[in-house]
């Protein structure tokens, strides 16, 4: 009897901790999805070409997001465990290491967007109008790329030590400003010029600049974890080695997956503007459907990392079992959310008749697709990385996307020349194909590892 009560208390404590972390993350993800939907809704009044061009150009932001997400989760793997261990100095070093990578990558993307945006658009489409509109969008987005890398790493470190409410507050301000400025520059409010798709990029860049400024304000008020560029120059060979060993597979995983997922847009982009326009709306609706799933994965990864850092490995295994129950529930809820939004999208989307046909069935496919996404994201990006197991996800996703999904999509579209909806259906089998290997890895328990080190700073290493 007492034993059952003890386990009940433990269960209640875990769920309280999860929901304390997940609710601010869900709000943050909801606002992010709201910005994307606001872009599409507002551009809906500008024209189908603007929607399609921004959707295609935004694939670069999606890739960049996954790069920063990979660096951030890589940093979180170490920072969450060191926070459980109580080593704040190690967290500062890890932040500096992650920042070096993020700044370098953001500068590269910004340089390409500023100098060769037309070439970047030609990868996705041959339509001259879409290339022109998308290139203008990318030029103005280059400023946001520079800010984004710094912001994402800093917020990832804050989340890893449980300061998710502050992160959400920063995102609330930035996303709210983004939506407001979207309206201003798309429709020419308050005397501003009507810039259409270009206005979306300007609004995004300005909101990122505001968010970066607020990060410095939070940093100034913080006692331990600051946005301090001096962290870039702290050298510690052991931590750098751990970051490379653990984070680069996570980064490679997210880059490999996001680039492969962008290939879906390449395939759809060559199937016609109706398919592209329909997919633009589908991406927005799917983002709302996966908010709970991604929030659960992020919160679970942080909490499990803290627990493992305290060397409570059995408690971490038990926590993972509870997390998986929540994941299945959130996956089902995500599908119902898409189903609930579907009538409103079909009623108000200003698309051609053919595009509306595509939109309807793409949304139906996504009602169950989110379950596959939920399970894989929680395990690969949350649970496994919490225990320092990032290599498995890299191998699994790379094989699944590049040896199965992408070749299948190209073959179905350009060799078999199947109808658009058959191509889309085949592309959406990618998450379920890898379930057997992912679930087997989860049940094995080999991912549970304490990756922290003792006596890191007894002798500062030089030359990293």
C-alpha positions in Angstrom: 0.0 0.0 0.0 2.7 2.5 1.0 4.7 1.5 -2.1 1.8 2.2 -4.3 1.3 5.6 -2.7 5.0 6.4 -3.1 4.9 5.7 -6.8 1.7 7.8 -7.1 3.5 10.7 -5.6 6.5 10.2 -8.0 4.1 10.1 -10.9 2.3 13.3 -9.8 5.7 15.0 -9.3 6.9 14.0 -12.8 3.7 15.1 -14.5 3.7 18.4 -12.5 7.3 19.1 -13.7 6.5 18.2 -17.3 3.4 20.4 -17.5 5.4 23.3 -15.8 7.9 23.1 -18.7 5.6 22.1 -21.5 2.9 24.9 -21.2 5.2 27.8 -21.8 6.8 25.9 -24.7 3.4 25.2 -26.2 2.5 28.9 -26.0 5.8 29.6 -27.7 5.1 27.1 -30.5 1.6 28.3 -30.8 2.8 31.9 -31.4 5.3 30.7 -33.9 2.6 28.8 -35.8 0.4 32.0 -35.5 3.1 34.0 -37.3 3.3 31.5 -40.2 -0.5 31.4 -40.5 -0.7 35.2 -40.4 1.8 35.4 -43.3 -0.4 33.1 -45.3 -3.7 34.7 -44.4 -2.5 38.2 -45.2 -0.8 37.1 -48.4 -4.0 35.4 -49.3 -5.3 38.9 -50.1 -2.3 39.7 -52.2 -2.4 36.7 -54.5 -1.6 33.0 -55.0 1.8 33.8 -56.5 2.9 35.6 -53.3 1.8 32.8 -51.1 3.7 30.2 -53.3 6.9 32.3 -53.5 7.1 32.9 -49.8 6.3 29.3 -49.1 9.2 28.1 -51.3 11.7 30.8 -50.1 10.8 29.9 -46.5 12.2 26.5 -47.0 15.6 28.1 -46.4 14.4 29.4 -43.0 13.1 25.9 -42.3 16.5 24.5 -42.9 18.2 27.2 -40.9 15.7 26.6 -38.1 16.7 23.0 -38.0 20.4 23.9 -37.9 19.8 26.1 -34.9 17.5 23.6 -33.4 20.2 20.9 -33.8 22.8 23.2 -32.2 20.4 24.2 -29.5 19.4 20.7 -28.6 23.0 19.7 -28.7 23.8 22.4 -26.2 20.7 21.4 -24.2 22.0 17.8 -24.0 25.1 19.0 -22.1 23.6 22.0 -20.3 20.5 20.1 -18.9 22.7 17.4 -17.4 25.3 19.9 -16.1 22.4 21.9 -14.5 21.3 18.7 -12.8 24.9 18.4 -11.6 25.0 22.0 -10.5 27.9 23.1 -12.7 27.0 26.5 -14.1 30.5 27.3 -15.4 30.4 24.3 -17.8 27.0 25.7 -19.1 28.7 29.0 -19.9 31.4 27.2 -21.9 28.9 25.1 -23.8 26.9 28.3 -24.7 30.1 29.9 -26.1 30.9 26.8 -28.2 27.4 26.6 -29.6 27.4 30.3 -30.4 30.6 29.9 -32.5 28.9 27.5 -34.8 25.6 29.4 -35.0 27.1 32.7 -35.8 29.3 31.2 -38.6 26.3 29.3 -40.1 24.0 32.3 -39.9 26.6 34.5 -41.6 26.8 32.0 -44.5 23.0 31.9 -45.0 22.7 35.7 -44.8 25.5 36.1 -47.4 23.8 33.8 -49.8 20.4 35.4 -49.3 21.9 38.8 -49.9 24.0 38.0 -53.0 22.4 35.1 -54.9 18.7 34.9 -53.9 17.6 34.2 -57.5 19.8 31.1 -57.6 18.4 30.0 -54.3 14.9 30.2 -55.7 15.7 28.4 -58.9 16.4 25.2 -56.9 12.7 25.1 -56.0 10.9 26.4 -59.1 11.3 27.5 -62.8 8.5 30.0 -62.6 9.9 33.5 -63.3 7.3 35.3 -61.2 7.9 33.1 -58.2 11.7 33.5 -58.5 11.4 37.4 -58.6 9.1 37.6 -55.6 11.0 35.0 -53.6 14.4 36.6 -54.3 13.2 40.0 -53.0 11.9 38.2 -49.9 15.2 36.4 -49.3 17.3 39.6 -49.6 15.4 41.3 -46.7 15.4 38.1 -44.7 19.2 38.1 -44.6 19.2 40.4 -41.6 16.9 38.1 -39.6 19.3 35.2 -40.2 22.1 37.1 -38.5 20.1 37.7 -35.4 18.4 34.3 -35.3 21.5 32.2 -34.7 22.4 34.2 -31.5 18.8 34.2 -30.2 18.2 30.5 -30.6 21.3 29.3 -28.9 20.8 31.7 -25.9 17.2 30.7 -25.5 18.1 27.0 -25.8 20.5 27.4 -22.9 17.9 29.2 -20.8 15.4 26.5 -21.5 17.9 23.8 -20.5 18.1 25.3 -17.0 14.3 25.5 -16.7 13.8 29.2 -17.5 11.2 28.5 -20.1 8.8 31.3 -19.0 11.4 34.0 -19.8 11.9 32.4 -23.2 8.2 32.3 -23.9 7.8 36.0 -22.8 10.6 37.0 -25.3 8.9 35.0 -28.0 5.5 36.6 -27.2 6.9 40.1 -27.8 8.8 39.1 -30.9 5.9 37.1 -32.5 3.3 39.8 -31.7 5.5 42.5 -33.2 6.0 40.2 -36.3 2.3 39.9 -36.8 1.7 43.6 -36.3 4.5 44.6 -38.7 3.3 42.0 -41.2 0.0 43.9 -41.5 1.7 47.2 -41.6 4.1 46.4 -44.5 1.8 44.0 -46.5 -1.2 46.3 -46.6 0.6 49.7 -46.2 -1.0 50.7 -42.9 -0.1 53.9 -41.0 1.4 55.5 -44.2 3.8 52.6 -44.8 4.3 51.4 -48.4 2.4 48.3 -49.6 5.2 45.8 -50.0 3.4 42.4 -50.2 5.7 39.4 -49.9 8.7 41.8 -49.3 6.9 43.2 -46.3 6.8 39.8 -44.6 10.6 39.6 -44.7 11.0 43.2 -43.4 8.6 42.5 -40.6 10.4 39.3 -39.6 13.8 41.0 -39.6 12.6 43.9 -37.5 11.0 41.6 -35.0 14.2 39.5 -34.7 16.2 42.7 -34.0 13.8 43.6 -31.2 14.0 40.0 -29.8 17.8 40.2 -29.8 17.7 43.5 -28.0 15.4 41.9 -25.4 17.8 39.0 -25.0 20.5 41.4 -24.0 18.1 43.0 -21.4 17.4 39.5 -19.9 21.1 38.8 -19.9 21.8 42.0 -18.0 19.3 41.0 -15.3 20.5 37.3 -15.1 22.9 36.2 -12.4 24.4 33.1 -14.0 23.6 32.6 -17.7 24.3 35.7 -19.8 24.4 36.6 -23.5 28.0 37.3 -23.2 30.2 37.2 -26.3 33.2 36.6 -24.1 32.0 33.1 -23.7 33.0 32.6 -27.4 36.7 32.7 -26.3 36.6 30.4 -23.3 38.6 27.2 -24.2 38.0 23.8 -22.7 39.1 20.8 -24.7 37.0 18.3 -22.8 33.8 20.2 -23.3 34.6 21.1 -26.9 35.2 17.4 -27.6 31.9 16.4 -25.9 30.0 19.1 -27.8 31.4 17.9 -31.1 30.8 14.2 -30.3 27.3 14.8 -29.1 26.0 17.9 -30.8 27.4 17.4 -34.3 25.4 14.2 -34.9 22.3 16.1 -33.6 23.1 18.9 -35.9 23.8 16.5 -38.8 20.5 14.7 -38.0 18.5 18.0 -38.2 20.2 19.3 -41.3 19.9 16.0 -43.0 16.2 15.7 -42.1 15.3 19.3 -42.9 17.1 19.4 -46.3 15.4 16.1 -47.2 12.1 17.5 -46.1 12.8 20.6 -48.3 13.2 18.2 -51.2 9.5 17.4 -50.7 8.9 21.1 -51.6 11.2 20.7 -54.6 9.1 17.7 -55.8 5.8 19.5 -55.1 7.2 22.7 -56.6 7.7 21.0 -60.0 4.1 19.6 -59.9 2.5 23.0 -60.5 1.6 26.2 -58.6 -1.8 24.6 -57.5 0.1 21.9 -55.6 2.5 24.5 -54.1 -0.3 26.8 -53.0 -2.2 24.0 -51.4 0.9 22.8 -49.6 1.5 26.3 -48.3 -1.8 26.1 -46.3 -1.1 22.5 -45.3 2.2 23.4 -43.7 0.6 26.1 -41.6 -2.2 23.8 -40.4 0.2 21.0 -39.7 2.3 23.3 -37.6 -0.8 23.9 -35.3 -1.3 20.1 -35.2 2.2 19.4 -34.0 2.5 22.1 -31.4 1.7 19.8 -28.5 3.9 17.0 -29.9 7.0 19.3 -30.2 6.3 20.9 -26.9 6.2 17.5 -25.2 9.5 16.4 -26.9 11.3 19.6 -25.8 10.0 19.5 -22.2 10.7 15.8 -21.9 14.2 16.2 -23.1 15.0 19.0 -20.6 13.5 17.2 -17.6 15.0 13.9 -18.4 18.4 15.6 -19.0 18.2 17.2 -15.5 17.3 13.8 -14.0 20.1 11.9 -15.7 22.6 14.7 -14.7 21.6 13.9 -11.1 22.6 10.3 -11.9 19.0 9.0 -11.3 19.0 6.7 -14.3 16.2 4.4 -13.2 14.0 7.4 -12.5 14.8 8.6 -16.0 13.6 5.3 -17.6 10.4 5.5 -15.6 9.9 9.1 -16.6 10.3 8.1 -20.3 7.5 5.6 -20.0 5.2 8.3 -18.7 6.4 10.7 -21.4 5.5 8.2 -24.2 2.0 7.9 -22.8 1.6 11.6 -23.0 3.1 11.6 -26.6 0.5 9.2 -27.9 -2.3 11.4 -26.4 -0.8 14.6 -27.9 -0.4 12.9 -31.3 -4.1 12.0 -31.3 -5.1 15.5 -30.2 -2.9 16.9 -33.0 -4.8 14.9 -35.6 -8.1 16.2 -34.1 -6.9 19.8 -34.2 -6.1 19.5 -38.0 -9.5 17.9 -38.5 -11.2 20.8 -36.6 -9.3 23.5 -38.5 -9.9 21.9 -41.9 -13.5 23.3 -42.5 -12.4 26.9 -41.9 -9.4 26.6 -44.2 -11.5 25.1 -47.0 -14.0 27.9 -46.6 -11.7 30.9 -46.6 -8.7 29.8 -48.7 -8.7 31.9 -51.9 -7.3 29.2 -54.2 -8.1 27.7 -57.5 -10.5 24.8 -57.7 -7.7 22.3 -58.4 -5.6 23.7 -55.5 -8.6 23.4 -53.1 -9.0 19.7 -54.1 -5.4 19.1 -53.3 -5.7 21.0 -50.0 -8.6 18.9 -48.8 -6.9 15.5 -49.2 -3.5 16.8 -48.0 -5.1 17.9 -44.8 -6.8 14.5 -44.3 -3.5 12.7 -44.8 -2.0 14.9 -42.1 -4.6 14.0 -39.5 -2.8 10.7 -39.0 0.7 11.8 -40.1 1.2 13.9 -36.9 1.1 10.7 -34.8 4.1 9.4 -36.6 5.8 12.7 -36.1 4.9 12.9 -32.4 6.4 9.5 -31.5 9.6 9.9 -33.6 10.2 13.5 -32.4 9.8 12.7 -28.7 12.1 9.7 -28.9 14.8 10.9 -31.3 14.9 14.7 -30.5 13.8 14.4 -26.8 14.4 11.1 -25.0 17.5 9.9 -26.9 19.3 13.2 -26.9 18.5 13.7 -23.2 20.7 10.7 -22.6 23.4 11.8 -25.0 22.3 9.4 -27.8 22.3 11.6 -30.8 24.2 9.3 -33.3 21.2 6.9 -33.6 18.8 9.6 -34.8 21.3 10.9 -37.3 21.8 7.4 -38.9 18.0 6.5 -38.7 16.7 9.8 -40.2 19.4 9.9 -42.9 18.7 6.4 -44.1 14.9 6.9 -43.9 14.8 10.3 -45.7 17.6 9.9 -48.3 17.4 6.2 -49.1 13.6 5.8 -48.9 11.4 9.0 -48.9 13.2 11.4 -51.2 14.1 8.8 -53.9 10.5 7.4 -53.7 9.1 10.9 -54.1 11.2 11.7 -57.2 10.5 8.3 -58.7 6.8 8.6 -58.2 6.6 12.2 -59.5 9.0 12.2 -62.4 9.4 8.5 -63.5 6.0 7.0 -62.8 4.4 10.5 -63.2 1.7 9.6 -60.6 -1.0 12.1 -59.7 -0.1 14.8 -57.2 -2.1 13.2 -54.3 -0.4 9.8 -54.8 3.0 11.5 -54.7 2.0 13.4 -51.5 0.7 10.2 -49.9 3.9 8.3 -50.5 6.0 11.2 -49.1 4.0 11.1 -45.9 4.9 7.4 -45.2 8.4 8.5 -44.1 7.6 8.7 -40.3 6.0 5.3 -40.1 8.7 3.4 -41.9 11.3 4.1 -39.2 9.0 3.2 -36.2 10.3 -0.4 -35.8 13.9 0.8 -35.4 13.1 3.8 -33.2 10.8 1.8 -30.9 13.4 -1.0 -30.6 16.1 1.5 -29.6 13.7 3.0 -27.0 13.0 -0.4 -25.4 16.7 -1.4 -25.3 17.5 1.4 -22.8 21.0 1.9 -24.2 20.4 5.6 -24.6 20.4 6.3 -20.9 23.9 7.8 -20.1 25.3 10.4 -17.7 27.5 12.4 -20.0 28.8 14.9 -17.5 32.5 15.1 -16.3 34.1 15.9 -13.0 36.9 18.3 -12.4 36.5 20.1 -15.7 38.3 23.3 -14.7 41.2 22.1 -12.6 43.4 22.9 -15.5 42.0 25.1 -18.3 42.9 23.7 -21.7 44.3 26.0 -24.4 44.1 26.0 -28.2 40.6 24.8 -28.9 
